[in-house]
Amino acid sequence: MFVPLDEGSVLAAISEARALEVEAVAVCLLWSIVNPTHELRVAELIESEWPGTPYTLSHRLNPIIREYRRASSTAIDASLKPLMQSYLRTLESDLREAGLQGHIFVATSFGGAWRPEQVVERPIYSVGSGPSMAPVAALAYAGAEAGESRREAGSADLIVCDTGGTTFDVCLVAGGEITHAAETWLGGRWIGHITGIRAVDVKSIGAGGGSIVWIDPGGLLRVGPRSAGADPGPACYGRGGTQPTITDAAVVLGWIDPDYFLGGRLPLDADAAHAVIEKAVAAPLGMGIHEAAHAALTIASENIVGAIREITIMQGIDPRAVTLVAGGGASGLTIVPIARELGCPRVLAPSTASALSACGALFADIVSEFPQSRYAETRSLDREAVNATLRDVAARADDFLDGLAGLPVRETRKDFSVEARYRAQVWELDVPVPPQLESDEDVRGVEEAFHVTHERIFAVREPGQYLECLLWKARATAVLEKPTVRPRELPAEPGDAASTDLAYFKEIGLGPVPRYDGESLSVGTRIEGPAIIREPTTTIVVYPGSAAVVTRLGNFVLELTTDSGSDRSSSAVQELAR
């Protein structure tokens, strides 16, 4: 039955919102994904009664069947509009006044980029946009090392880590494709707000360089999720920090050179690091200071391993067959034991690891997704109705791509998919579909693609079972011109160790360990552990029994199972180092 909109209640809500000085409005009606007439009328009333007020309509932003997620995404998007509209418009104006003649793009949580006016219209896609760029950079680096473009690196399987000052972020590239998820959160899983939108699937935990090391009431050593942040930061920053952090522990172990932090721009107070680790960790646990600092790094590593297992094993990916990319300024401190625990055979550590996400933004394409809800069962699928839906989302994708005229676009493409499930399942899986379902064979192909995906993730398939299809999507991609990943200028001959300093490793205790400047190492140089490689914005710890090889682009491949003193490299390392 059609029920008319109660316009009086809408006008009363608008009046009350104005009295409360509300800054933006979210409109989410239960079945607007089927019939948006009432949401559109609410928009007309807002514009006539309260002109200039930002608002978001749920059926335009996120037309999914689950109303809580749709409502949550609509509310978050509306709440961001006043701030993002002001910020992005001011930013663009200031850049133009400063003489910028080029195009401006803003990273999005899709793992791509939009123009500022598009982000202003749907600012929720700026949530998590920074971490979503890390896998884009990882694909670019891995492809460049292998002599391929990102598009050509179609079979790459990568675990992408980004360990910064506050958090550890991890995401997955499977078969050359960045994985996405609908279960993304703002402010932490279960304690924040679900965004309800598809975004790059990034898992985050409190295990960064500034994560606080503490002892719980039961006497157990913990790391994070609390962080010292950048101000005051770790105790060794000398800015008033009084709680021990992962960075302080690394200084105590001799892994971070206090005189070369940030390339020497921020000398660290090693005495402060020793004092805070001794007082807050070593003494209460009855441990030596080096053992206590090493224990803190071990706890942080175990937390990270758990996050990586969640994003790989739970999606049917065996980490023992995947390359680990170590991004973030703090990843190099613990990436070797993490890779060993996971069984990862290869680790790529970019020399610019601390700027991995920023580098990714330089390689991002313009990407947008256009969904439309239509329930259909494959056992009796109405191909005409479904094809009409696919034509509609394709037309919206075409309009989006047509609006990019004048931009440096090399090529465009559209990919189609559907969120489907076995009968009566709670959650859907994303599977590819052709632009049109021309025959029953095409429908069977969709079913088979779902069986394969379901078996990969859950180790179970139900041949003969029909699918419930809920959301049909077109994903539009405009491939932009990319910067070239050039080899770093390195010396023809390898440099000697810059110094030999005391450092602690559990396997050998406290002893003299060589410290190298990464910029002084020539291509193919092999550094046997234990050793420290320092870069201006990161430190790579080469643990005993491991080795680091300088690649042709000046990055580092870590070899984890080596014979001490051996000159041999694995075939993968040799290939990357050429």
C-alpha positions as CSV (number, residue, x, y, z in Angstrom):
1,M,0.0,0.0,0.0
2,F,1.2,3.5,-0.9
3,V,1.2,5.8,2.1
4,P,1.6,9.6,1.5
5,L,4.4,11.4,3.1
6,D,3.4,13.2,6.3
7,E,4.8,16.6,5.2
8,G,3.6,18.2,8.4
9,S,5.9,16.0,10.5
10,V,8.8,16.8,8.1
11,L,8.2,20.6,8.4
12,A,8.1,20.2,12.2
13,A,11.4,18.3,12.2
14,I,13.0,21.0,10.0
15,S,11.7,23.7,12.4
16,E,13.0,21.9,15.4
17,A,16.4,21.3,13.8
18,R,16.7,25.0,12.9
19,A,16.0,25.9,16.5
20,L,18.7,23.5,17.7
21,E,21.2,25.2,15.2
22,V,21.7,21.9,13.4
23,E,24.5,22.2,10.8
24,A,23.4,19.4,8.4
25,V,20.6,16.9,7.8
26,A,20.6,13.2,7.2
27,V,17.5,11.7,5.5
28,C,17.0,7.9,5.6
29,L,13.6,6.4,5.0
30,L,13.1,2.7,5.3
31,W,12.4,1.6,1.7
32,S,13.8,4.6,-0.2
33,I,16.1,2.1,-2.1
34,V,12.9,0.8,-3.8
35,N,11.0,4.1,-4.1
36,P,12.9,7.3,-3.4
37,T,9.9,9.6,-3.9
38,H,9.6,10.5,-0.2
39,E,13.3,11.2,0.3
40,L,13.3,13.4,-2.7
41,R,10.3,15.3,-1.4
42,V,12.0,15.8,2.0
43,A,15.0,17.2,0.1
44,E,12.6,19.7,-1.7
45,L,11.2,20.8,1.7
46,I,14.7,21.3,3.2
47,E,15.7,23.4,0.2
48,S,12.6,25.6,0.4
49,E,12.3,25.9,4.1
50,W,16.0,26.0,5.0
51,P,18.0,27.0,1.9
52,G,21.7,26.4,2.0
53,T,21.6,23.7,4.6
54,P,23.8,20.6,3.6
55,Y,21.9,17.3,3.5
56,T,22.4,13.7,2.5
57,L,19.8,11.3,1.0
58,S,20.4,7.7,1.9
59,H,19.2,6.3,-1.5
60,R,21.7,8.4,-3.3
61,L,24.6,7.8,-1.0
62,N,24.3,4.1,-0.1
63,P,21.3,2.2,-1.6
64,I,21.7,-1.0,0.4
65,I,19.0,-3.1,2.0
66,R,20.4,-3.0,5.5
67,E,18.8,0.2,7.0
68,Y,21.0,0.6,10.0
69,R,24.2,0.7,7.9
70,R,22.5,2.9,5.4
71,A,21.3,5.3,8.2
72,S,24.8,5.3,9.8
73,S,26.6,6.1,6.5
74,T,24.0,8.9,5.8
75,A,24.5,10.4,9.2
76,I,28.3,10.3,9.0
77,D,28.3,11.8,5.5
78,A,25.9,14.6,6.5
79,S,27.9,15.4,9.6
80,L,31.1,15.8,7.6
81,K,29.7,18.0,4.9
82,P,29.9,21.4,6.6
83,L,33.5,20.8,7.6
84,M,34.7,19.2,4.4
85,Q,32.9,21.8,2.2
86,S,34.6,24.6,3.9
87,Y,38.0,22.9,4.1
88,L,38.2,21.6,0.6
89,R,36.9,24.8,-1.0
90,T,39.3,26.9,1.0
91,L,42.2,24.5,0.1
92,E,41.5,24.7,-3.6
93,S,41.1,28.4,-3.5
94,D,44.4,28.9,-1.7
95,L,46.3,26.6,-4.0
96,R,44.9,28.4,-7.1
97,E,45.9,31.8,-5.6
98,A,49.3,30.4,-4.9
99,G,49.7,29.7,-8.6
100,L,48.8,26.0,-8.9
101,Q,47.9,25.3,-12.5
102,G,47.5,21.5,-12.3
103,H,44.7,19.3,-11.4
104,I,43.7,18.7,-7.8
105,F,42.7,15.2,-6.6
106,V,41.7,14.0,-3.2
107,A,42.3,10.4,-2.0
108,T,39.2,8.3,-1.1
109,S,38.5,5.2,0.8
110,F,37.9,3.4,-2.5
111,G,41.7,3.2,-3.0
112,G,41.4,5.9,-5.7
113,A,40.9,9.6,-6.0
114,W,38.2,12.2,-6.8
115,R,38.2,15.8,-7.6
116,P,37.5,18.1,-4.6
117,E,33.9,18.9,-5.7
118,Q,33.1,15.2,-5.7
119,V,34.5,14.7,-2.2
120,V,32.5,17.7,-1.1
121,E,29.3,16.0,-2.4
122,R,30.1,12.6,-0.6
123,P,32.7,13.4,2.1
124,I,32.2,10.0,3.8
125,Y,34.6,8.6,1.2
126,S,37.4,10.6,2.8
127,V,37.1,8.5,5.9
128,G,40.1,6.1,6.0
129,S,41.4,7.5,2.7
130,G,45.0,7.7,3.9
131,P,45.5,4.1,4.8
132,S,43.7,3.0,1.6
133,M,46.6,4.4,-0.4
134,A,49.2,2.0,1.1
135,P,48.2,-1.0,-1.1
136,V,48.2,1.3,-4.1
137,A,51.8,2.2,-3.4
138,A,52.7,-1.4,-2.6
139,L,51.4,-2.5,-6.0
140,A,53.4,0.3,-7.7
141,Y,56.6,-0.7,-5.9
142,A,56.2,-4.4,-6.4
143,G,55.4,-3.9,-10.0
144,A,58.3,-1.5,-10.6
145,E,60.7,-4.0,-8.9
146,A,59.4,-6.7,-11.2
147,G,59.6,-4.4,-14.2
148,E,55.8,-4.4,-14.7
149,S,53.1,-1.7,-14.4
150,R,50.5,-1.9,-11.7
151,R,47.9,-3.0,-14.2
152,E,50.2,-5.8,-15.5
153,A,51.0,-7.1,-12.1
154,G,47.7,-9.0,-12.2
155,S,48.7,-11.9,-10.1
156,A,50.4,-10.2,-7.2
157,D,49.5,-11.4,-3.7
158,L,50.7,-8.9,-1.1
159,I,50.2,-8.2,2.6
160,V,50.7,-4.5,3.0
161,C,51.7,-3.2,6.5
162,D,51.9,0.4,7.5
163,T,53.2,1.0,11.1
164,G,53.2,4.6,12.0
165,G,53.3,6.5,15.3
166,T,49.9,5.5,16.6
167,T,48.6,2.5,14.7
168,F,49.5,-0.6,12.7
169,D,47.4,-0.8,9.5
170,V,47.3,-3.9,7.3
171,C,45.5,-4.7,4.1
172,L,45.6,-7.3,1.4
173,V,46.2,-7.4,-2.3
174,A,44.9,-10.7,-3.8
175,G,45.6,-11.6,-7.4
176,G,46.7,-8.0,-8.1
177,E,43.4,-6.6,-6.8
178,I,43.1,-4.5,-3.6
179,T,40.5,-6.1,-1.3
180,H,37.4,-4.2,-0.2
181,A,34.9,-4.7,2.6
182,A,31.5,-3.3,3.6
183,E,32.2,-3.6,7.3
184,T,34.3,-0.5,7.8
185,W,34.3,1.5,11.0
186,L,34.9,5.0,12.1
187,G,36.6,5.1,15.6
188,G,37.3,1.4,16.0
189,R,35.3,-1.8,15.4
190,W,32.4,-2.3,17.8
191,I,33.2,0.9,19.8
192,G,32.8,3.4,17.0
193,H,30.3,3.9,14.2
194,I,30.0,1.6,11.2
195,T,30.3,3.6,7.9
196,G,28.2,1.1,6.0
197,I,30.1,1.8,2.8
198,R,32.5,-0.3,0.7
199,A,36.1,0.8,1.2
200,V,39.6,-0.7,1.1
201,D,39.6,-3.4,3.8
202,V,42.1,-2.0,6.3
203,K,42.5,-3.5,9.8
204,S,44.0,-1.2,12.4
205,I,45.4,-1.9,15.9
206,G,47.2,0.2,18.4
207,A,50.7,-0.9,17.7
208,G,52.6,2.0,16.4
209,G,55.9,3.6,17.4
210,G,54.1,5.8,20.0
211,S,52.0,3.0,21.5
212,I,52.4,2.9,25.2
213,V,53.9,-0.1,27.0
214,W,52.1,-0.8,30.2
215,I,51.4,-3.5,32.8
216,D,47.8,-4.5,33.5
217,P,46.4,-5.2,37.0
218,G,47.2,-8.9,36.6
219,G,50.9,-8.1,36.0
220,L,50.8,-8.8,32.3
221,L,52.8,-6.7,29.8
222,R,50.6,-4.9,27.3
223,V,51.2,-2.6,24.3
224,G,48.6,-0.1,23.1
225,P,46.0,0.8,22.2
226,R,46.8,4.0,24.1
227,S,49.4,6.2,22.4
228,A,51.7,9.0,23.4
229,G,51.0,10.6,20.0
230,A,53.3,13.2,18.6
231,D,52.9,15.7,21.4
232,P,54.4,15.0,23.9
233,G,55.3,11.8,22.2
234,P,57.7,9.1,23.5
235,A,59.9,10.0,26.5
236,C,63.0,10.0,24.2
237,Y,61.5,12.9,22.2
238,G,62.4,15.1,25.2
239,R,59.0,17.0,25.0
240,G,57.6,15.9,28.3
241,G,56.5,12.4,27.6
242,T,56.6,10.2,30.8
243,Q,55.2,6.9,29.6
244,P,57.3,4.2,27.9
245,T,56.6,3.5,24.2
246,I,57.7,1.2,21.4
247,T,60.1,3.9,20.2
248,D,61.7,4.1,23.7
249,A,62.1,0.4,23.7
250,A,63.8,0.4,20.3
251,V,66.2,3.1,21.5
252,V,67.0,1.0,24.6
253,L,67.8,-2.0,22.4
254,G,70.2,0.1,20.3
255,W,68.0,-0.4,17.2
256,I,67.3,3.3,16.6
257,D,70.3,5.6,16.4
258,P,69.4,8.6,18.7
259,D,71.6,10.9,16.6
260,Y,70.1,9.9,13.3
261,F,66.3,10.0,14.0
262,L,64.6,11.7,11.1
263,G,68.0,11.9,9.4
264,G,69.4,13.8,12.5
265,R,66.7,16.5,12.5
266,L,65.3,15.2,15.8
267,P,68.0,14.0,18.2
268,L,66.6,11.6,20.8
269,D,67.2,11.5,24.5
270,A,68.5,7.9,25.1
271,D,68.8,8.5,28.8
272,A,65.1,9.4,29.1
273,A,64.2,6.2,27.2
274,H,66.3,4.0,29.5
275,A,64.9,5.7,32.6
276,V,61.2,5.3,31.6
277,I,61.6,1.6,30.5
278,E,63.5,0.8,33.7
279,K,61.0,2.4,36.0
280,A,57.7,1.5,34.3
281,V,58.5,-1.9,32.7
282,A,61.8,-3.6,33.8
283,A,61.6,-3.0,37.6
284,P,57.9,-4.0,38.1
285,L,58.5,-7.2,36.1
286,G,61.8,-8.0,37.7
287,M,63.6,-8.1,34.4
288,G,66.7,-6.6,33.0
289,I,66.1,-3.4,30.9
290,H,67.1,-5.0,27.6
291,E,64.9,-8.0,28.2
292,A,62.0,-5.8,29.2
293,A,62.4,-3.6,26.0
294,H,62.7,-6.8,23.9
295,A,59.5,-8.2,25.5
296,A,57.6,-5.0,24.6
297,L,58.6,-5.3,21.0
298,T,57.7,-9.0,21.1
299,I,54.2,-8.2,22.4
300,A,53.7,-5.6,19.7
301,S,54.8,-8.1,17.1
302,E,52.3,-10.7,18.3
303,N,49.5,-8.2,18.2
304,I,50.4,-7.4,14.6
305,V,50.6,-11.1,13.6
306,G,47.1,-11.6,14.9
307,A,45.8,-8.7,12.8
308,I,47.5,-10.1,9.7
309,R,46.1,-13.6,10.3
310,E,42.6,-12.1,10.6
311,I,42.8,-10.4,7.2
312,T,44.5,-13.3,5.4
313,I,43.5,-16.6,6.8
314,M,39.9,-15.5,7.3
315,Q,39.8,-14.6,3.6
316,G,41.3,-17.9,2.5
317,I,44.8,-16.5,1.8
318,D,47.8,-18.5,3.0
319,P,50.4,-15.9,4.3
320,R,53.1,-18.4,3.6
321,A,52.6,-17.8,-0.2
322,V,52.4,-14.0,0.0
323,T,54.9,-11.2,-0.2
324,L,55.0,-8.9,2.8
325,V,55.4,-5.1,2.1
326,A,56.8,-3.2,5.1
327,G,55.5,0.3,5.1
328,G,55.4,3.0,7.8
329,G,58.4,4.4,9.7
330,A,58.2,1.8,12.4
331,S,57.6,-1.4,10.3
332,G,61.3,-2.1,9.9
333,L,61.8,-2.6,13.6
334,T,59.8,-5.9,13.9
335,I,59.0,-7.0,10.3
336,V,61.5,-9.9,10.4
337,P,60.0,-11.7,13.4
338,I,56.5,-10.9,12.1
339,A,57.3,-12.5,8.7
340,R,58.9,-15.5,10.4
341,E,55.9,-16.1,12.6
342,L,53.6,-15.9,9.5
343,G,55.9,-18.0,7.3
344,C,56.1,-15.2,4.7
345,P,58.9,-16.1,2.3
346,R,59.6,-12.6,1.1
347,V,59.6,-9.1,2.6
348,L,59.9,-5.9,0.5
349,A,60.9,-2.9,2.6
350,P,60.8,0.4,0.6
351,S,63.4,3.0,1.5
352,T,60.5,5.5,1.6
353,A,58.4,3.2,3.9
354,S,57.4,6.1,6.2
355,A,55.6,7.8,3.3
356,L,54.0,4.7,1.8
357,S,50.4,6.0,1.8
358,A,51.5,9.4,0.5
359,C,53.4,7.7,-2.3
360,G,50.2,5.7,-3.0
361,A,48.2,8.9,-3.6
362,L,50.6,9.7,-6.5
363,F,49.7,6.4,-8.2
364,A,46.0,6.5,-7.6
365,D,43.4,6.4,-10.4
366,I,40.0,8.0,-10.3
367,V,37.7,5.3,-9.0
368,S,34.0,5.4,-8.2
369,E,31.3,2.8,-7.6
370,F,27.6,2.9,-8.5
371,P,25.3,0.5,-6.7
372,Q,21.6,-0.3,-7.1
373,S,19.5,-2.7,-5.0
374,R,17.5,-5.3,-6.8
375,Y,16.6,-8.7,-5.1
376,A,16.9,-11.6,-7.5
377,E,17.3,-15.4,-7.1
378,T,19.4,-17.2,-9.7
379,R,17.0,-20.2,-9.7
380,S,14.3,-18.0,-11.4
381,L,16.2,-14.8,-12.3
382,D,14.4,-12.2,-14.3
383,R,17.2,-11.4,-16.7
384,E,15.3,-8.5,-18.2
385,A,14.8,-6.8,-14.9
386,V,18.4,-7.4,-13.8
387,N,19.8,-6.3,-17.1
388,A,17.8,-3.0,-16.8
389,T,19.5,-2.5,-13.4
390,L,22.9,-3.2,-14.9
391,R,22.2,-0.8,-17.7
392,D,21.3,1.8,-15.2
393,V,24.4,1.5,-13.1
394,A,26.5,1.4,-16.3
395,A,24.9,4.7,-17.5
396,R,25.7,6.3,-14.1
397,A,29.3,5.1,-14.5
398,D,29.4,6.5,-18.0
399,D,28.1,9.8,-16.9
400,F,30.9,9.9,-14.2
401,L,33.6,9.1,-16.7
402,D,32.2,11.6,-19.3
403,G,32.5,14.3,-16.6
404,L,36.3,13.8,-16.5
405,A,37.0,15.5,-19.8
406,G,40.1,17.6,-19.7
407,L,41.9,15.4,-17.2
408,P,45.0,13.4,-18.0
409,V,43.2,10.1,-18.4
410,R,45.0,7.3,-20.3
411,E,42.1,4.9,-20.4
412,T,38.8,4.1,-18.8
413,R,37.1,0.9,-17.8
414,K,33.9,-0.4,-16.1
415,D,33.7,-3.5,-14.0
416,F,30.5,-5.1,-12.8
417,S,29.7,-7.1,-9.7
418,V,26.9,-8.3,-7.5
419,E,26.7,-8.9,-3.7
420,A,25.2,-12.4,-3.4
421,R,24.7,-15.1,-0.8
422,Y,23.5,-18.7,-0.5
423,R,19.8,-18.9,0.5
424,A,19.1,-17.5,4.0
425,Q,22.8,-16.6,4.7
426,V,23.3,-13.4,6.7
427,W,26.2,-11.8,4.8
428,E,27.0,-11.5,1.1
429,L,30.1,-11.9,-1.0
430,D,31.1,-9.8,-3.9
431,V,31.4,-11.6,-7.3
432,P,32.0,-10.3,-10.8
433,V,29.3,-10.4,-13.4
434,P,29.2,-9.5,-17.1
435,P,27.8,-6.1,-18.2
436,Q,24.6,-8.0,-19.3
437,L,23.3,-11.5,-18.5
438,E,22.7,-12.6,-22.0
439,S,21.7,-16.2,-21.3
440,D,21.1,-18.8,-18.6
441,E,24.8,-19.8,-19.1
442,D,25.8,-16.3,-17.9
443,V,23.7,-16.8,-14.8
444,R,25.3,-20.2,-14.2
445,G,28.7,-18.4,-14.5
446,V,27.7,-16.0,-11.7
447,E,26.8,-19.0,-9.6
448,E,30.1,-20.7,-10.3
449,A,32.1,-17.6,-9.5
450,F,30.3,-17.4,-6.2
451,H,31.0,-21.1,-5.4
452,V,34.7,-20.5,-6.0
453,T,34.8,-17.4,-3.9
454,H,32.8,-19.0,-1.1
455,E,35.1,-22.0,-1.1
456,R,38.2,-19.9,-1.0
457,I,37.0,-17.9,2.0
458,F,35.0,-20.5,4.0
459,A,36.4,-23.8,2.6
460,V,32.9,-24.8,1.7
461,R,30.9,-24.8,-1.5
462,E,27.3,-25.9,-2.2
463,P,27.0,-26.9,-5.8
464,G,23.4,-26.8,-7.0
465,Q,22.4,-24.2,-4.4
466,Y,20.9,-21.1,-5.9
467,L,22.0,-17.5,-5.0
468,E,20.1,-14.6,-3.5
469,C,21.5,-11.4,-5.3
470,L,20.9,-8.1,-3.5
471,L,23.1,-5.3,-4.8
472,W,24.3,-4.8,-8.4
473,K,27.3,-2.5,-9.0
474,A,29.3,-0.8,-11.7
475,R,32.8,0.3,-10.8
476,A,34.3,3.0,-13.0
477,T,38.0,3.6,-13.3
478,A,39.8,6.3,-15.1
479,V,43.5,5.5,-15.3
480,L,45.6,8.6,-14.8
481,E,49.2,9.3,-16.0
482,K,51.6,8.0,-13.4
483,P,54.9,9.1,-12.1
484,T,57.9,6.9,-12.9
485,V,59.5,4.9,-10.1
486,R,63.1,5.7,-10.8
487,P,66.1,3.9,-9.3
488,R,67.6,5.8,-6.4
489,E,71.1,7.2,-7.0
490,L,73.4,4.8,-5.2
491,P,77.2,4.4,-5.2
492,A,78.8,1.9,-7.6
493,E,80.6,0.3,-4.7
494,P,79.1,-0.7,-1.4
495,G,79.9,1.5,1.6
496,D,81.3,0.3,4.8
497,A,79.4,0.3,8.0
498,A,78.9,3.9,9.3
499,S,79.6,2.7,12.8
500,T,79.5,-0.3,15.1
501,D,77.4,0.2,18.2
502,L,76.0,-1.9,21.0
503,A,72.6,-3.5,20.3
504,Y,70.6,-6.2,21.9
505,F,69.1,-9.3,20.2
506,K,67.6,-12.1,22.2
507,E,69.7,-14.7,20.2
508,I,73.0,-13.1,21.0
509,G,72.4,-10.7,23.9
510,L,74.0,-7.2,24.0
511,G,77.0,-6.8,21.6
512,P,78.6,-4.8,18.9
513,V,76.4,-4.6,15.8
514,P,77.3,-2.8,12.5
515,R,75.1,0.2,11.5
516,Y,74.8,1.1,7.8
517,D,73.5,4.1,5.9
518,G,71.1,2.8,3.3
519,E,72.1,5.6,0.9
520,S,75.7,4.3,0.8
521,L,74.8,0.8,-0.2
522,S,75.1,-0.2,-3.9
523,V,72.6,-2.3,-5.8
524,G,72.9,-6.0,-4.9
525,T,74.7,-5.4,-1.6
526,R,73.9,-8.1,0.9
527,I,73.9,-7.3,4.6
528,E,74.0,-10.2,7.0
529,G,72.3,-9.9,10.3
530,P,72.6,-8.8,13.0
531,A,72.8,-5.3,11.5
532,I,71.0,-2.0,11.4
533,I,70.2,-0.1,8.2
534,R,69.2,3.5,8.8
535,E,67.4,5.6,6.4
536,P,66.4,9.3,7.0
537,T,62.8,8.3,7.8
538,T,62.9,4.6,8.8
539,T,65.1,2.0,10.3
540,I,65.4,-1.6,9.1
541,V,66.6,-4.1,11.7
542,V,68.3,-7.1,10.2
543,Y,67.9,-9.8,12.8
544,P,70.4,-12.6,13.3
545,G,69.8,-15.4,10.8
546,S,68.4,-13.0,8.2
547,A,69.8,-10.8,5.5
548,A,68.9,-7.6,3.5
549,V,69.6,-7.2,-0.2
550,V,69.5,-3.8,-1.9
551,T,67.2,-3.9,-5.0
552,R,67.8,-2.2,-8.3
553,L,65.5,0.7,-7.2
554,G,67.3,1.2,-3.9
555,N,64.7,-0.6,-1.7
556,F,65.4,-3.7,0.4
557,V,64.4,-7.3,0.2
558,L,64.7,-9.2,3.5
559,E,65.7,-12.8,3.3
560,L,64.6,-14.6,6.4
561,T,66.2,-18.1,6.3
562,T,69.9,-17.6,5.7
563,D,73.1,-19.3,6.7
564,S,75.3,-16.9,8.6
565,G,78.1,-15.7,6.4
566,S,76.6,-17.2,3.2
567,D,76.9,-15.2,0.0
568,R,73.9,-17.0,-1.5
569,S,70.6,-15.4,-2.0
570,S,67.2,-16.9,-2.8
571,S,66.1,-16.7,-6.4
572,A,63.4,-14.2,-5.5
573,V,65.9,-11.9,-3.8
574,Q,68.3,-12.2,-6.7
575,E,65.6,-11.4,-9.2
576,L,64.5,-8.2,-7.4
577,A,68.1,-7.1,-6.8
578,R,69.0,-7.2,-10.5
